[in-house]
């Protein structure tokens, strides 16, 4: 039964990670035309960095799992990074953020890329929900067997 609860914990960590990823994608889309930020310059696209973290709860469990299989891994967001790619330059001498040559640097956000990332994040979110529902069903069936 413990491994079923571990499965729930792992899937819920995936949901949390994808929720943050969806927030970042939404922020990127919302700022597609932001040419001035408090830090100066155009908005920079942001991405989440994920890592697999051990689900060990105690030292005893961690020690036991080192001698067995590796065990489950939670998904954790270990950071949010700015995309280093340069933004596109657009000629618009009337824009308040135009340089001396009349060019404005636009954010490095590609709507096509963001929409593709949005679809992948949504599918990952749905997969984690499906895994949670399957695990709940297994737990329910296990309890039913125990009643018989």
N, C-alpha and C positions, 0 to 999 in steps of 0.2 A: 504494500500500500504506500510505503514511503516513496518508492520510485514514481508512483502516479502523482504524488504531490510535488515531487521534483519536476515532473513534466509540466505541471500547471505553473510552477514558478518560472521555469525556463520560457514557456510560451508567454507568460505575462511580462517577462523582461523584454521579450521581442516586441510585444505591443507597445510598451513604453518607449523603446528605442525608435520604433517606426512613427509613433506619435510626434516625437521631437523632430524626426526627419520631415514629416509632413508640415510641421510649423515652419521649418527653415525653407522648404520649397515655397510655401505660401508667402513668406517674407521676401524671397527672391522675386517672385512674380509681382508682388505689390510694389517693389522698388525698381522695376524694369526701366523706369524713366527718371530715377532720382540722380541728378547730376551733382548735388551738393549735400554732404553729410557733415555732422558735427566735427568729424576728424579731418575734414577737407577732402576734396575730390569726390568722384562719383561713388555710388554704392558698390560694394564688392560682394559678389555671390558667396554664399556660405554653405558649407557642407558639414554633416555630422561624421565623426570618426567612430566606428564601432570596434569593440574588442570582445572576445569570448573570455569570460571570467569564470573560474571554478565556482561551483555551487556549494563547496564545503561549508558546513555549519560549525564544526568543532574540530579541535586538533585530532581527537581520536578518529573521527570520520575521515579527515584529510589523510591521516597515516594509513588507515585501512584502504582507502582508494588508491594510494600510490602503489600498493602491492597488487591491486586488482586492475580493472580497466580504468581508464581515465575518468569516467563518470561524465555527468552532464555539465554543460557550460551555460551560464547566463549571458545574455547580450547586454553590454554596457556601453553607454556613450562616454568615450574617454576624452572627447574634445569637439569643439566646433572650430573649423578652420576657414579662412577666406581663400577663395580661388585666386591664385596668383596671375592668371591670364589677364592681359590688358584688355580694356574696353575698346569699343569701336570709336573712331573719330568721325564726327559728322560736321560738315561745313554749315555753320549757322552764325554769321557774325552779329546778328541781333540778339543772340542768347546772352543772358547776364553772366554765364560761366564760360563764355568763349575766350580762347587765348588770343594772343596778339595777331595770329594768322587767321582768326575767325573760326577756329575749330573747337568743338565741344567734345570732351571725352564722355561717352555714355557708359553705363554700367556693363559689366562683363556677363550679363544674364542673357541666355538664349532661351526663348520661350519654348522652342522645340525640345531642347534638352530638359528643361524643367517639367514639361508635360510628360516626357518619357520617364523621368525620375518619379513623378507623381504616380504614374501607372504602376511602376515597380513597387513603390512604397505601399500603395493600396493593396496590391496582390500579396505582399508580405504580411500586411496587417490582416487580410482575410485568411491567409494560411495559418497564422497564429490563432485566430479566433476558431477556425476549424479544428485545430489541434486541441485547444481548450475544451471545445464541445465534445470531441471524441474521448478525451480523458475523463470528463465529467460522466459521460455515458458508461465508460468502463468502471468507474468508481461505483456508480449506481448499480450496475449489474453485479459487481463483486459483493455489494451489501445485500442484494437480493439473494445471491447464492448462500450467503452466511445465515440468512433467515430460514432457509429451507432445512 
